[in-house]
Amino acid sequence: MKAQIPPTEFAWLARRAILRDAWRSFVYWAIGYSGTGSIRKSTSTFANPVTLVAGQARPRGVAIDATHVYWTNFEDRTVRRMSR
């Protein structure tokens, strides 16, 4: 059985931007809770979500290029990146 996004997280996503990776058929999003925010990714069907990084300070604004995922943290006003 495939893991799915929990309903509470899906409701959060409905109010936020979701970024689709046209090259690899993944979607990326930020869950922006204070101190426990995370950047997540899954297949374009939202099956098997994976947390890429946790413990972020209310992350927002996910962007990608061919090699990295970028996001901003609202609380500490930083721009972060990690390898895809």
mmCIF file of the N, C-alpha and C atoms, coordinates in Angstrom:
data_MODEL
# 
_entry.id   MODEL 
# 
loop_
_atom_site.group_PDB 
_atom_site.id 
_atom_site.type_symbol 
_atom_site.label_atom_id 
_atom_site.label_alt_id 
_atom_site.label_comp_id 
_atom_site.label_asym_id 
_atom_site.label_entity_id 
_atom_site.label_seq_id 
_atom_site.pdbx_PDB_ins_code 
_atom_site.Cartn_x 
_atom_site.Cartn_y 
_atom_site.Cartn_z 
_atom_site.occupancy 
_atom_site.B_iso_or_equiv 
_atom_site.pdbx_formal_charge 
_atom_site.auth_seq_id 
_atom_site.auth_comp_id 
_atom_site.auth_asym_id 
_atom_site.auth_atom_id 
_atom_site.pdbx_PDB_model_num 
ATOM 1   N N  . MET A 1 1  ? 0.829  -1.177 0.000   1.00 0.00 ? 1  MET A N  1 
ATOM 2   C CA . MET A 1 1  ? 0.000  0.000  0.000   1.00 0.00 ? 1  MET A CA 1 
ATOM 3   C C  . MET A 1 1  ? 0.877  1.245  0.000   1.00 0.00 ? 1  MET A C  1 
ATOM 4   N N  . LYS A 1 2  ? 0.580  2.199  -0.851  1.00 0.00 ? 2  LYS A N  1 
ATOM 5   C CA . LYS A 1 2  ? 1.355  3.426  -0.937  1.00 0.00 ? 2  LYS A CA 1 
ATOM 6   C C  . LYS A 1 2  ? 0.996  4.373  0.199   1.00 0.00 ? 2  LYS A C  1 
ATOM 7   N N  . ALA A 1 3  ? 2.007  5.031  0.721   1.00 0.00 ? 3  ALA A N  1 
ATOM 8   C CA . ALA A 1 3  ? 1.754  6.061  1.726   1.00 0.00 ? 3  ALA A CA 1 
ATOM 9   C C  . ALA A 1 3  ? 1.144  7.270  1.031   1.00 0.00 ? 3  ALA A C  1 
ATOM 10  N N  . GLN A 1 4  ? 0.241  7.932  1.689   1.00 0.00 ? 4  GLN A N  1 
ATOM 11  C CA . GLN A 1 4  ? -0.409 9.114  1.135   1.00 0.00 ? 4  GLN A CA 1 
ATOM 12  C C  . GLN A 1 4  ? -0.181 10.292 2.075   1.00 0.00 ? 4  GLN A C  1 
ATOM 13  N N  . ILE A 1 5  ? -0.402 11.469 1.562   1.00 0.00 ? 5  ILE A N  1 
ATOM 14  C CA . ILE A 1 5  ? -0.283 12.672 2.385   1.00 0.00 ? 5  ILE A CA 1 
ATOM 15  C C  . ILE A 1 5  ? -1.431 12.691 3.375   1.00 0.00 ? 5  ILE A C  1 
ATOM 16  N N  . PRO A 1 6  ? -1.144 12.912 4.666   1.00 0.00 ? 6  PRO A N  1 
ATOM 17  C CA . PRO A 1 6  ? -2.221 12.975 5.660   1.00 0.00 ? 6  PRO A CA 1 
ATOM 18  C C  . PRO A 1 6  ? -3.207 14.107 5.331   1.00 0.00 ? 6  PRO A C  1 
ATOM 19  N N  . PRO A 1 7  ? -4.488 13.930 5.655   1.00 0.00 ? 7  PRO A N  1 
ATOM 20  C CA . PRO A 1 7  ? -5.494 14.956 5.343   1.00 0.00 ? 7  PRO A CA 1 
ATOM 21  C C  . PRO A 1 7  ? -5.164 16.341 5.895   1.00 0.00 ? 7  PRO A C  1 
ATOM 22  N N  . THR A 1 8  ? -4.575 16.411 7.093   1.00 0.00 ? 8  THR A N  1 
ATOM 23  C CA . THR A 1 8  ? -4.245 17.730 7.652   1.00 0.00 ? 8  THR A CA 1 
ATOM 24  C C  . THR A 1 8  ? -3.165 18.411 6.830   1.00 0.00 ? 8  THR A C  1 
ATOM 25  N N  . GLU A 1 9  ? -2.212 17.663 6.330   1.00 0.00 ? 9  GLU A N  1 
ATOM 26  C CA . GLU A 1 9  ? -1.173 18.234 5.487   1.00 0.00 ? 9  GLU A CA 1 
ATOM 27  C C  . GLU A 1 9  ? -1.739 18.615 4.123   1.00 0.00 ? 9  GLU A C  1 
ATOM 28  N N  . PHE A 1 10 ? -2.645 17.812 3.592   1.00 0.00 ? 10 PHE A N  1 
ATOM 29  C CA . PHE A 1 10 ? -3.261 18.137 2.309   1.00 0.00 ? 10 PHE A CA 1 
ATOM 30  C C  . PHE A 1 10 ? -4.075 19.423 2.414   1.00 0.00 ? 10 PHE A C  1 
ATOM 31  N N  . ALA A 1 11 ? -4.766 19.628 3.530   1.00 0.00 ? 11 ALA A N  1 
ATOM 32  C CA . ALA A 1 11 ? -5.513 20.873 3.744   1.00 0.00 ? 11 ALA A CA 1 
ATOM 33  C C  . ALA A 1 11 ? -4.558 22.055 3.776   1.00 0.00 ? 11 ALA A C  1 
ATOM 34  N N  . TRP A 1 12 ? -3.389 21.865 4.394   1.00 0.00 ? 12 TRP A N  1 
ATOM 35  C CA . TRP A 1 12 ? -2.366 22.921 4.415   1.00 0.00 ? 12 TRP A CA 1 
ATOM 36  C C  . TRP A 1 12 ? -1.912 23.220 2.987   1.00 0.00 ? 12 TRP A C  1 
ATOM 37  N N  . LEU A 1 13 ? -1.703 22.190 2.192   1.00 0.00 ? 13 LEU A N  1 
ATOM 38  C CA . LEU A 1 13 ? -1.248 22.361 0.815   1.00 0.00 ? 13 LEU A CA 1 
ATOM 39  C C  . LEU A 1 13 ? -2.265 23.097 -0.041  1.00 0.00 ? 13 LEU A C  1 
ATOM 40  N N  . ALA A 1 14 ? -3.524 22.912 0.257   1.00 0.00 ? 14 ALA A N  1 
ATOM 41  C CA . ALA A 1 14 ? -4.570 23.568 -0.527  1.00 0.00 ? 14 ALA A CA 1 
ATOM 42  C C  . ALA A 1 14 ? -4.458 25.083 -0.442  1.00 0.00 ? 14 ALA A C  1 
ATOM 43  N N  . ARG A 1 15 ? -3.829 25.590 0.629   1.00 0.00 ? 15 ARG A N  1 
ATOM 44  C CA . ARG A 1 15 ? -3.660 27.029 0.807   1.00 0.00 ? 15 ARG A CA 1 
ATOM 45  C C  . ARG A 1 15 ? -2.269 27.507 0.402   1.00 0.00 ? 15 ARG A C  1 
ATOM 46  N N  . ARG A 1 16 ? -1.401 26.619 -0.024  1.00 0.00 ? 16 ARG A N  1 
ATOM 47  C CA . ARG A 1 16 ? -0.012 26.953 -0.341  1.00 0.00 ? 16 ARG A CA 1 
ATOM 48  C C  . ARG A 1 16 ? 0.329  26.547 -1.765  1.00 0.00 ? 16 ARG A C  1 
ATOM 49  N N  . ALA A 1 17 ? 1.435  27.070 -2.248  1.00 0.00 ? 17 ALA A N  1 
ATOM 50  C CA . ALA A 1 17 ? 1.899  26.706 -3.591  1.00 0.00 ? 17 ALA A CA 1 
ATOM 51  C C  . ALA A 1 17 ? 2.563  25.335 -3.571  1.00 0.00 ? 17 ALA A C  1 
ATOM 52  N N  . ILE A 1 18 ? 2.346  24.605 -4.619  1.00 0.00 ? 18 ILE A N  1 
ATOM 53  C CA . ILE A 1 18 ? 2.994  23.316 -4.829  1.00 0.00 ? 18 ILE A CA 1 
ATOM 54  C C  . ILE A 1 18 ? 3.785  23.445 -6.125  1.00 0.00 ? 18 ILE A C  1 
ATOM 55  N N  . LEU A 1 19 ? 5.029  23.049 -6.089  1.00 0.00 ? 19 LEU A N  1 
ATOM 56  C CA . LEU A 1 19 ? 5.902  23.172 -7.252  1.00 0.00 ? 19 LEU A CA 1 
ATOM 57  C C  . LEU A 1 19 ? 6.050  21.817 -7.927  1.00 0.00 ? 19 LEU A C  1 
ATOM 58  N N  . ARG A 1 20 ? 5.803  21.764 -9.216  1.00 0.00 ? 20 ARG A N  1 
ATOM 59  C CA . ARG A 1 20 ? 5.954  20.517 -9.969  1.00 0.00 ? 20 ARG A CA 1 
ATOM 60  C C  . ARG A 1 20 ? 7.245  20.550 -10.771 1.00 0.00 ? 20 ARG A C  1 
ATOM 61  N N  . ASP A 1 21 ? 8.013  19.487 -10.639 1.00 0.00 ? 21 ASP A N  1 
ATOM 62  C CA . ASP A 1 21 ? 9.271  19.308 -11.353 1.00 0.00 ? 21 ASP A CA 1 
ATOM 63  C C  . ASP A 1 21 ? 8.974  18.649 -12.702 1.00 0.00 ? 21 ASP A C  1 
ATOM 64  N N  . ALA A 1 22 ? 9.024  19.417 -13.767 1.00 0.00 ? 22 ALA A N  1 
ATOM 65  C CA . ALA A 1 22 ? 8.687  18.900 -15.097 1.00 0.00 ? 22 ALA A CA 1 
ATOM 66  C C  . ALA A 1 22 ? 9.696  17.870 -15.595 1.00 0.00 ? 22 ALA A C  1 
ATOM 67  N N  . TRP A 1 23 ? 10.926 17.891 -15.087 1.00 0.00 ? 23 TRP A N  1 
ATOM 68  C CA . TRP A 1 23 ? 11.966 16.970 -15.553 1.00 0.00 ? 23 TRP A CA 1 
ATOM 69  C C  . TRP A 1 23 ? 11.803 15.578 -14.973 1.00 0.00 ? 23 TRP A C  1 
ATOM 70  N N  . ARG A 1 24 ? 11.399 15.497 -13.716 1.00 0.00 ? 24 ARG A N  1 
ATOM 71  C CA . ARG A 1 24 ? 11.409 14.198 -13.038 1.00 0.00 ? 24 ARG A CA 1 
ATOM 72  C C  . ARG A 1 24 ? 10.049 13.775 -12.481 1.00 0.00 ? 24 ARG A C  1 
ATOM 73  N N  . SER A 1 25 ? 9.027  14.523 -12.756 1.00 0.00 ? 25 SER A N  1 
ATOM 74  C CA . SER A 1 25 ? 7.665  14.195 -12.306 1.00 0.00 ? 25 SER A CA 1 
ATOM 75  C C  . SER A 1 25 ? 7.521  14.102 -10.788 1.00 0.00 ? 25 SER A C  1 
ATOM 76  N N  . PHE A 1 26 ? 8.132  15.027 -10.082 1.00 0.00 ? 26 PHE A N  1 
ATOM 77  C CA . PHE A 1 26 ? 7.959  15.143 -8.640  1.00 0.00 ? 26 PHE A CA 1 
ATOM 78  C C  . PHE A 1 26 ? 7.257  16.455 -8.321  1.00 0.00 ? 26 PHE A C  1 
ATOM 79  N N  . VAL A 1 27 ? 6.672  16.524 -7.139  1.00 0.00 ? 27 VAL A N  1 
ATOM 80  C CA . VAL A 1 27 ? 6.135  17.778 -6.620  1.00 0.00 ? 27 VAL A CA 1 
ATOM 81  C C  . VAL A 1 27 ? 6.849  18.087 -5.307  1.00 0.00 ? 27 VAL A C  1 
ATOM 82  N N  . TYR A 1 28 ? 7.034  19.375 -5.033  1.00 0.00 ? 28 TYR A N  1 
ATOM 83  C CA . TYR A 1 28 ? 7.731  19.842 -3.833  1.00 0.00 ? 28 TYR A CA 1 
ATOM 84  C C  . TYR A 1 28 ? 6.842  20.839 -3.116  1.00 0.00 ? 28 TYR A C  1 
ATOM 85  N N  . TRP A 1 29 ? 6.901  20.868 -1.801  1.00 0.00 ? 29 TRP A N  1 
ATOM 86  C CA . TRP A 1 29 ? 6.138  21.849 -1.042  1.00 0.00 ? 29 TRP A CA 1 
ATOM 87  C C  . TRP A 1 29 ? 6.774  22.076 0.325   1.00 0.00 ? 29 TRP A C  1 
ATOM 88  N N  . ALA A 1 30 ? 6.379  23.173 0.949   1.00 0.00 ? 30 ALA A N  1 
ATOM 89  C CA . ALA A 1 30 ? 6.851  23.525 2.287   1.00 0.00 ? 30 ALA A CA 1 
ATOM 90  C C  . ALA A 1 30 ? 5.699  23.388 3.265   1.00 0.00 ? 30 ALA A C  1 
ATOM 91  N N  . ILE A 1 31 ? 5.981  22.815 4.420   1.00 0.00 ? 31 ILE A N  1 
ATOM 92  C CA . ILE A 1 31 ? 5.033  22.785 5.528   1.00 0.00 ? 31 ILE A CA 1 
ATOM 93  C C  . ILE A 1 31 ? 5.593  23.747 6.556   1.00 0.00 ? 31 ILE A C  1 
ATOM 94  N N  . GLY A 1 32 ? 4.911  24.856 6.783   1.00 0.00 ? 32 GLY A N  1 
ATOM 95  C CA . GLY A 1 32 ? 5.507  25.976 7.493   1.00 0.00 ? 32 GLY A CA 1 
ATOM 96  C C  . GLY A 1 32 ? 5.187  26.157 8.941   1.00 0.00 ? 32 GLY A C  1 
ATOM 97  N N  . TYR A 1 33 ? 5.314  25.132 9.757   1.00 0.00 ? 33 TYR A N  1 
ATOM 98  C CA . TYR A 1 33 ? 5.101  25.307 11.183  1.00 0.00 ? 33 TYR A CA 1 
ATOM 99  C C  . TYR A 1 33 ? 6.352  25.873 11.841  1.00 0.00 ? 33 TYR A C  1 
ATOM 100 N N  . SER A 1 34 ? 6.171  26.644 12.881  1.00 0.00 ? 34 SER A N  1 
ATOM 101 C CA . SER A 1 34 ? 7.281  27.285 13.581  1.00 0.00 ? 34 SER A CA 1 
ATOM 102 C C  . SER A 1 34 ? 8.228  26.255 14.193  1.00 0.00 ? 34 SER A C  1 
ATOM 103 N N  . GLY A 1 35 ? 9.486  26.305 13.771  1.00 0.00 ? 35 GLY A N  1 
ATOM 104 C CA . GLY A 1 35 ? 10.517 25.439 14.342  1.00 0.00 ? 35 GLY A CA 1 
ATOM 105 C C  . GLY A 1 35 ? 10.462 23.991 13.900  1.00 0.00 ? 35 GLY A C  1 
ATOM 106 N N  . THR A 1 36 ? 9.332  23.565 13.357  1.00 0.00 ? 36 THR A N  1 
ATOM 107 C CA . THR A 1 36 ? 9.211  22.179 12.913  1.00 0.00 ? 36 THR A CA 1 
ATOM 108 C C  . THR A 1 36 ? 8.818  22.105 11.444  1.00 0.00 ? 36 THR A C  1 
ATOM 109 N N  . GLY A 1 37 ? 8.983  23.195 10.738  1.00 0.00 ? 37 GLY A N  1 
ATOM 110 C CA . GLY A 1 37 ? 8.641  23.226 9.321   1.00 0.00 ? 37 GLY A CA 1 
ATOM 111 C C  . GLY A 1 37 ? 9.534  22.290 8.529   1.00 0.00 ? 37 GLY A C  1 
ATOM 112 N N  . SER A 1 38 ? 9.045  21.898 7.350   1.00 0.00 ? 38 SER A N  1 
ATOM 113 C CA . SER A 1 38 ? 9.833  20.984 6.528   1.00 0.00 ? 38 SER A CA 1 
ATOM 114 C C  . SER A 1 38 ? 9.597  21.242 5.051   1.00 0.00 ? 38 SER A C  1 
ATOM 115 N N  . ILE A 1 39 ? 10.517 20.734 4.246   1.00 0.00 ? 39 ILE A N  1 
ATOM 116 C CA . ILE A 1 39 ? 10.397 20.714 2.796   1.00 0.00 ? 39 ILE A CA 1 
ATOM 117 C C  . ILE A 1 39 ? 10.164 19.260 2.424   1.00 0.00 ? 39 ILE A C  1 
ATOM 118 N N  . ARG A 1 40 ? 9.115  19.022 1.621   1.00 0.00 ? 40 ARG A N  1 
ATOM 119 C CA . ARG A 1 40 ? 8.754  17.656 1.282   1.00 0.00 ? 40 ARG A CA 1 
ATOM 120 C C  . ARG A 1 40 ? 8.681  17.474 -0.220  1.00 0.00 ? 40 ARG A C  1 
ATOM 121 N N  . LYS A 1 41 ? 8.725  16.223 -0.641  1.00 0.00 ? 41 LYS A N  1 
ATOM 122 C CA . LYS A 1 41 ? 8.604  15.896 -2.066  1.00 0.00 ? 41 LYS A CA 1 
ATOM 123 C C  . LYS A 1 41 ? 7.874  14.568 -2.190  1.00 0.00 ? 41 LYS A C  1 
ATOM 124 N N  . SER A 1 42 ? 7.201  14.399 -3.325  1.00 0.00 ? 42 SER A N  1 
ATOM 125 C CA . SER A 1 42 ? 6.563  13.114 -3.623  1.00 0.00 ? 42 SER A CA 1 
ATOM 126 C C  . SER A 1 42 ? 6.426  12.996 -5.135  1.00 0.00 ? 42 SER A C  1 
ATOM 127 N N  . THR A 1 43 ? 5.902  11.869 -5.564  1.00 0.00 ? 43 THR A N  1 
ATOM 128 C CA . THR A 1 43 ? 5.598  11.714 -6.979  1.00 0.00 ? 43 THR A CA 1 
ATOM 129 C C  . THR A 1 43 ? 4.459  12.669 -7.330  1.00 0.00 ? 43 THR A C  1 
ATOM 130 N N  . SER A 1 44 ? 4.230  12.869 -8.588  1.00 0.00 ? 44 SER A N  1 
ATOM 131 C CA . SER A 1 44 ? 3.187  13.816 -9.000  1.00 0.00 ? 44 SER A CA 1 
ATOM 132 C C  . SER A 1 44 ? 1.781  13.352 -8.627  1.00 0.00 ? 44 SER A C  1 
ATOM 133 N N  . THR A 1 45 ? 1.636  12.108 -8.194  1.00 0.00 ? 45 THR A N  1 
ATOM 134 C CA . THR A 1 45 ? 0.340  11.614 -7.714  1.00 0.00 ? 45 THR A CA 1 
ATOM 135 C C  . THR A 1 45 ? 0.214  11.756 -6.203  1.00 0.00 ? 45 THR A C  1 
ATOM 136 N N  . PHE A 1 46 ? 1.202  12.372 -5.570  1.00 0.00 ? 46 PHE A N  1 
ATOM 137 C CA . PHE A 1 46 ? 1.265  12.577 -4.116  1.00 0.00 ? 46 PHE A CA 1 
ATOM 138 C C  . PHE A 1 46 ? 1.395  11.275 -3.341  1.00 0.00 ? 46 PHE A C  1 
ATOM 139 N N  . ALA A 1 47 ? 1.891  10.240 -3.993  1.00 0.00 ? 47 ALA A N  1 
ATOM 140 C CA . ALA A 1 47 ? 2.142  8.978  -3.309  1.00 0.00 ? 47 ALA A CA 1 
ATOM 141 C C  . ALA A 1 47 ? 3.548  9.009  -2.711  1.00 0.00 ? 47 ALA A C  1 
ATOM 142 N N  . ASN A 1 48 ? 3.715  8.347  -1.593  1.00 0.00 ? 48 ASN A N  1 
ATOM 143 C CA . ASN A 1 48 ? 5.019  8.180  -0.938  1.00 0.00 ? 48 ASN A CA 1 
ATOM 144 C C  . ASN A 1 48 ? 5.749  9.495  -0.680  1.00 0.00 ? 48 ASN A C  1 
ATOM 145 N N  . PRO A 1 49 ? 5.152  10.427 0.072   1.00 0.00 ? 49 PRO A N  1 
ATOM 146 C CA . PRO A 1 49 ? 5.846  11.680 0.372   1.00 0.00 ? 49 PRO A CA 1 
ATOM 147 C C  . PRO A 1 49 ? 7.095  11.441 1.212   1.00 0.00 ? 49 PRO A C  1 
ATOM 148 N N  . VAL A 1 50 ? 8.120  12.250 0.964   1.00 0.00 ? 50 VAL A N  1 
ATOM 149 C CA . VAL A 1 50 ? 9.404  12.148 1.655   1.00 0.00 ? 50 VAL A CA 1 
ATOM 150 C C  . VAL A 1 50 ? 9.758  13.513 2.211   1.00 0.00 ? 50 VAL A C  1 
ATOM 151 N N  . THR A 1 51 ? 10.217 13.561 3.460   1.00 0.00 ? 51 THR A N  1 
ATOM 152 C CA . THR A 1 51 ? 10.710 14.808 4.040   1.00 0.00 ? 51 THR A CA 1 
ATOM 153 C C  . THR A 1 51 ? 12.163 14.977 3.631   1.00 0.00 ? 51 THR A C  1 
ATOM 154 N N  . LEU A 1 52 ? 12.465 16.061 2.923   1.00 0.00 ? 52 LEU A N  1 
ATOM 155 C CA . LEU A 1 52 ? 13.833 16.332 2.484   1.00 0.00 ? 52 LEU A CA 1 
ATOM 156 C C  . LEU A 1 52 ? 14.647 16.987 3.587   1.00 0.00 ? 52 LEU A C  1 
ATOM 157 N N  . VAL A 1 53 ? 14.029 17.916 4.297   1.00 0.00 ? 53 VAL A N  1 
ATOM 158 C CA . VAL A 1 53 ? 14.702 18.596 5.399   1.00 0.00 ? 53 VAL A CA 1 
ATOM 159 C C  . VAL A 1 53 ? 13.634 19.023 6.411   1.00 0.00 ? 53 VAL A C  1 
ATOM 160 N N  . ALA A 1 54 ? 13.947 18.894 7.699   1.00 0.00 ? 54 ALA A N  1 
ATOM 161 C CA . ALA A 1 54 ? 13.011 19.248 8.774   1.00 0.00 ? 54 ALA A CA 1 
ATOM 162 C C  . ALA A 1 54 ? 13.642 20.289 9.689   1.00 0.00 ? 54 ALA A C  1 
ATOM 163 N N  . GLY A 1 55 ? 12.874 20.766 10.655  1.00 0.00 ? 55 GLY A N  1 
ATOM 164 C CA . GLY A 1 55 ? 13.388 21.721 11.632  1.00 0.00 ? 55 GLY A CA 1 
ATOM 165 C C  . GLY A 1 55 ? 13.582 23.120 11.084  1.00 0.00 ? 55 GLY A C  1 
ATOM 166 N N  . GLN A 1 56 ? 12.813 23.480 10.067  1.00 0.00 ? 56 GLN A N  1 
ATOM 167 C CA . GLN A 1 56 ? 12.945 24.797 9.446   1.00 0.00 ? 56 GLN A CA 1 
ATOM 168 C C  . GLN A 1 56 ? 12.034 25.814 10.133  1.00 0.00 ? 56 GLN A C  1 
ATOM 169 N N  . ALA A 1 57 ? 12.377 27.088 9.984   1.00 0.00 ? 57 ALA A N  1 
ATOM 170 C CA . ALA A 1 57 ? 11.678 28.178 10.660  1.00 0.00 ? 57 ALA A CA 1 
ATOM 171 C C  . ALA A 1 57 ? 10.595 28.777 9.759   1.00 0.00 ? 57 ALA A C  1 
ATOM 172 N N  . ARG A 1 58 ? 9.459  28.065 9.680   1.00 0.00 ? 58 ARG A N  1 
ATOM 173 C CA . ARG A 1 58 ? 8.326  28.462 8.842   1.00 0.00 ? 58 ARG A CA 1 
ATOM 174 C C  . ARG A 1 58 ? 8.734  28.657 7.382   1.00 0.00 ? 58 ARG A C  1 
ATOM 175 N N  . PRO A 1 59 ? 9.108  27.578 6.690   1.00 0.00 ? 59 PRO A N  1 
ATOM 176 C CA . PRO A 1 59 ? 9.575  27.677 5.305   1.00 0.00 ? 59 PRO A CA 1 
ATOM 177 C C  . PRO A 1 59 ? 8.468  28.116 4.351   1.00 0.00 ? 59 PRO A C  1 
ATOM 178 N N  . ARG A 1 60 ? 8.883  28.836 3.327   1.00 0.00 ? 60 ARG A N  1 
ATOM 179 C CA . ARG A 1 60 ? 7.984  29.345 2.286   1.00 0.00 ? 60 ARG A CA 1 
ATOM 180 C C  . ARG A 1 60 ? 8.715  29.301 0.955   1.00 0.00 ? 60 ARG A C  1 
ATOM 181 N N  . GLY A 1 61 ? 7.994  29.470 -0.130  1.00 0.00 ? 61 GLY A N  1 
ATOM 182 C CA . GLY A 1 61 ? 8.568  29.754 -1.430  1.00 0.00 ? 61 GLY A CA 1 
ATOM 183 C C  . GLY A 1 61 ? 9.558  28.749 -1.975  1.00 0.00 ? 61 GLY A C  1 
ATOM 184 N N  . VAL A 1 62 ? 9.144  27.537 -2.231  1.00 0.00 ? 62 VAL A N  1 
ATOM 185 C CA . VAL A 1 62 ? 10.027 26.510 -2.777  1.00 0.00 ? 62 VAL A CA 1 
ATOM 186 C C  . VAL A 1 62 ? 10.305 26.774 -4.256  1.00 0.00 ? 62 VAL A C  1 
ATOM 187 N N  . ALA A 1 63 ? 11.562 26.602 -4.657  1.00 0.00 ? 63 ALA A N  1 
ATOM 188 C CA . ALA A 1 63 ? 11.983 26.718 -6.056  1.00 0.00 ? 63 ALA A CA 1 
ATOM 189 C C  . ALA A 1 63 ? 12.992 25.604 -6.330  1.00 0.00 ? 63 ALA A C  1 
ATOM 190 N N  . ILE A 1 64 ? 13.133 25.233 -7.598  1.00 0.00 ? 64 ILE A N  1 
ATOM 191 C CA . ILE A 1 64 ? 14.095 24.192 -7.963  1.00 0.00 ? 64 ILE A CA 1 
ATOM 192 C C  . ILE A 1 64 ? 14.831 24.591 -9.227  1.00 0.00 ? 64 ILE A C  1 
ATOM 193 N N  . ASP A 1 65 ? 16.014 24.003 -9.398  1.00 0.00 ? 65 ASP A N  1 
ATOM 194 C CA . ASP A 1 65 ? 16.697 24.027 -10.689 1.00 0.00 ? 65 ASP A CA 1 
ATOM 195 C C  . ASP A 1 65 ? 17.172 22.601 -10.953 1.00 0.00 ? 65 ASP A C  1 
ATOM 196 N N  . ALA A 1 66 ? 18.053 22.416 -11.880 1.00 0.00 ? 66 ALA A N  1 
ATOM 197 C CA . ALA A 1 66 ? 18.464 21.061 -12.250 1.00 0.00 ? 66 ALA A CA 1 
ATOM 198 C C  . ALA A 1 66 ? 19.191 20.313 -11.136 1.00 0.00 ? 66 ALA A C  1 
ATOM 199 N N  . THR A 1 67 ? 19.766 21.025 -10.177 1.00 0.00 ? 67 THR A N  1 
ATOM 200 C CA . THR A 1 67 ? 20.574 20.358 -9.150  1.00 0.00 ? 67 THR A CA 1 
ATOM 201 C C  . THR A 1 67 ? 20.165 20.619 -7.707  1.00 0.00 ? 67 THR A C  1 
ATOM 202 N N  . HIS A 1 68 ? 19.379 21.664 -7.443  1.00 0.00 ? 68 HIS A N  1 
ATOM 203 C CA . HIS A 1 68 ? 19.068 22.047 -6.061  1.00 0.00 ? 68 HIS A CA 1 
ATOM 204 C C  . HIS A 1 68 ? 17.589 22.364 -5.840  1.00 0.00 ? 68 HIS A C  1 
ATOM 205 N N  . VAL A 1 69 ? 17.198 22.281 -4.572  1.00 0.00 ? 69 VAL A N  1 
ATOM 206 C CA . VAL A 1 69 ? 15.906 22.768 -4.091  1.00 0.00 ? 69 VAL A CA 1 
ATOM 207 C C  . VAL A 1 69 ? 16.215 23.983 -3.224  1.00 0.00 ? 69 VAL A C  1 
ATOM 208 N N  . TYR A 1 70 ? 15.472 25.070 -3.406  1.00 0.00 ? 70 TYR A N  1 
ATOM 209 C CA . TYR A 1 70 ? 15.663 26.313 -2.649  1.00 0.00 ? 70 TYR A CA 1 
ATOM 210 C C  . TYR A 1 70 ? 14.382 26.650 -1.915  1.00 0.00 ? 70 TYR A C  1 
ATOM 211 N N  . TRP A 1 71 ? 14.512 27.318 -0.767  1.00 0.00 ? 71 TRP A N  1 
ATOM 212 C CA . TRP A 1 71 ? 13.345 27.806 -0.048  1.00 0.00 ? 71 TRP A CA 1 
ATOM 213 C C  . TRP A 1 71 ? 13.765 28.949 0.870   1.00 0.00 ? 71 TRP A C  1 
ATOM 214 N N  . THR A 1 72 ? 12.784 29.694 1.329   1.00 0.00 ? 72 THR A N  1 
ATOM 215 C CA . THR A 1 72 ? 13.038 30.750 2.307   1.00 0.00 ? 72 THR A CA 1 
ATOM 216 C C  . THR A 1 72 ? 12.431 30.324 3.637   1.00 0.00 ? 72 THR A C  1 
ATOM 217 N N  . ASN A 1 73 ? 13.040 30.793 4.716   1.00 0.00 ? 73 ASN A N  1 
ATOM 218 C CA . ASN A 1 73 ? 12.496 30.599 6.059   1.00 0.00 ? 73 ASN A CA 1 
ATOM 219 C C  . ASN A 1 73 ? 11.995 31.941 6.565   1.00 0.00 ? 73 ASN A C  1 
ATOM 220 N N  . PHE A 1 74 ? 10.708 32.020 6.804   1.00 0.00 ? 74 PHE A N  1 
ATOM 221 C CA . PHE A 1 74 ? 10.075 33.271 7.199   1.00 0.00 ? 74 PHE A CA 1 
ATOM 222 C C  . PHE A 1 74 ? 10.593 33.802 8.537   1.00 0.00 ? 74 PHE A C  1 
ATOM 223 N N  . GLU A 1 75 ? 10.693 32.935 9.546   1.00 0.00 ? 75 GLU A N  1 
ATOM 224 C CA . GLU A 1 75 ? 11.050 33.403 10.886  1.00 0.00 ? 75 GLU A CA 1 
ATOM 225 C C  . GLU A 1 75 ? 12.466 33.955 10.991  1.00 0.00 ? 75 GLU A C  1 
ATOM 226 N N  . ASP A 1 76 ? 13.438 33.283 10.385  1.00 0.00 ? 76 ASP A N  1 
ATOM 227 C CA . ASP A 1 76 ? 14.813 33.782 10.513  1.00 0.00 ? 76 ASP A CA 1 
ATOM 228 C C  . ASP A 1 76 ? 15.298 34.504 9.252   1.00 0.00 ? 76 ASP A C  1 
ATOM 229 N N  . ARG A 1 77 ? 14.386 34.689 8.290   1.00 0.00 ? 77 ARG A N  1 
ATOM 230 C CA . ARG A 1 77 ? 14.657 35.467 7.075   1.00 0.00 ? 77 ARG A CA 1 
ATOM 231 C C  . ARG A 1 77 ? 15.913 34.987 6.330   1.00 0.00 ? 77 ARG A C  1 
ATOM 232 N N  . THR A 1 78 ? 15.970 33.680 6.116   1.00 0.00 ? 78 THR A N  1 
ATOM 233 C CA . THR A 1 78 ? 17.105 33.094 5.416   1.00 0.00 ? 78 THR A CA 1 
ATOM 234 C C  . THR A 1 78 ? 16.632 32.441 4.121   1.00 0.00 ? 78 THR A C  1 
ATOM 235 N N  . VAL A 1 79 ? 17.562 32.279 3.193   1.00 0.00 ? 79 VAL A N  1 
ATOM 236 C CA . VAL A 1 79 ? 17.344 31.505 1.974   1.00 0.00 ? 79 VAL A CA 1 
ATOM 237 C C  . VAL A 1 79 ? 18.207 30.264 2.096   1.00 0.00 ? 79 VAL A C  1 
ATOM 238 N N  . ARG A 1 80 ? 17.616 29.096 1.890   1.00 0.00 ? 80 ARG A N  1 
ATOM 239 C CA . ARG A 1 80 ? 18.346 27.835 2.040   1.00 0.00 ? 80 ARG A CA 1 
ATOM 240 C C  . ARG A 1 80 ? 18.319 27.058 0.730   1.00 0.00 ? 80 ARG A C  1 
ATOM 241 N N  . ARG A 1 81 ? 19.223 26.097 0.637   1.00 0.00 ? 81 ARG A N  1 
ATOM 242 C CA . ARG A 1 81 ? 19.210 25.203 -0.516  1.00 0.00 ? 81 ARG A CA 1 
ATOM 243 C C  . ARG A 1 81 ? 19.780 23.860 -0.102  1.00 0.00 ? 81 ARG A C  1 
ATOM 244 N N  . MET A 1 82 ? 19.440 22.854 -0.896  1.00 0.00 ? 82 MET A N  1 
ATOM 245 C CA . MET A 1 82 ? 20.006 21.516 -0.708  1.00 0.00 ? 82 MET A CA 1 
ATOM 246 C C  . MET A 1 82 ? 20.027 20.815 -2.059  1.00 0.00 ? 82 MET A C  1 
ATOM 247 N N  . SER A 1 83 ? 20.872 19.841 -2.197  1.00 0.00 ? 83 SER A N  1 
ATOM 248 C CA . SER A 1 83 ? 20.924 19.069 -3.427  1.00 0.00 ? 83 SER A CA 1 
ATOM 249 C C  . SER A 1 83 ? 19.657 18.251 -3.592  1.00 0.00 ? 83 SER A C  1 
ATOM 250 N N  . ARG A 1 84 ? 19.237 18.103 -4.844  1.00 0.00 ? 84 ARG A N  1 
ATOM 251 C CA . ARG A 1 84 ? 18.053 17.293 -5.115  1.00 0.00 ? 84 ARG A CA 1 
ATOM 252 C C  . ARG A 1 84 ? 18.463 15.879 -5.057  1.00 0.00 ? 84 ARG A C  1 
# 
